[in-house]
């Protein structure tokens, strides 16, 4: 499936970027944000969120590659939502 996604970061993040060639000139695309809190398990204003319309799709799978700089978050949790308001962590 090829489609579109909308992404946003929390109000505590800055310098949003979307670029190709990361890492090291690969063909992968990536989103980037700055101003993460280091050594903090949870901060309500610092998150990355994207939305994909999966209407009429089934057997959905999700994969990603995470890469951080020395100023990126040390830990993260992935949540999903079916209504855009209530989020459940993926264990």
N, C-alpha and C positions, 0 to 999 in steps of 0.2 A: 504494500500500500504506500502510495506517495500522497502527501497532503500538506496542510498548513498547520502551524502551531503559533500561538500567541504567548509571549513571555513577558514577565515583569519581575522586578525585584522589590523587596520591602523598602519602606521609607528610610531605613537606616543604611541602605547601600547606595553607592554612587558609581559613576563612570561605567555605565552599562556598555558592553561591546558585543557585537556578533561578527564573527570573522571565520574565514576559511584558512586552511593551512596550519592548523594547530593540532597536535604538537609537531614541531620541526618540519614544516612543509608538507604534512600529510594531506590527504583529501578530505579529512574530517572537518566538520563545522563545529563551532563552539560559542557558547555565551560566556561572558565574563562580567564580574562585578567587583568593586573595590569597597573597602571600609568594613570588612568582616571583623567580628570580635574574636580575638584569639583566646584560647583556653576557657571558653564559655560554652556550656552545654546547650543552652537555649537563650535566644534573644528574640523577643516578639516582633521587632522591626527589621530583622535581618534574615531574609529568606529569598529564595528564588522560586518562582512559580511559572509553570506553563500550562496551557490549556489546549486540548485537542478534542475536536468533535468526533466521537466514536459512534454516533447514531447509525443503526443498522449494521454494526460490526459485532462479531462475537469471537470468542477464543483469542482475546487480546493478550499480547505479550509486550513487555517493556524492558528495554536494556539501555545502558548508558555507560560512558567512560568518564570517570571523575579524575581530574588532575588539579592539584593546588600548588600555589606558590608558597613562599615562606610567610606570606601575609594572608593566606586563605584560611578557611575554617578547618579546624582539626577533626571535627566530628559532624556528622549530618544524619538526618532521619528523613526517609521518604514517606510521604503521605499521599493518599488518593481521596478523591471526592466524587460522588455521583451527582451532587447538586450544587457544587461550588461554594457551599457554606459549611458543611460538616466534613471534617477530614479525619481519616483513619490511618494510623501508621502501618506500613508494610513491615511485617516481621521477618 
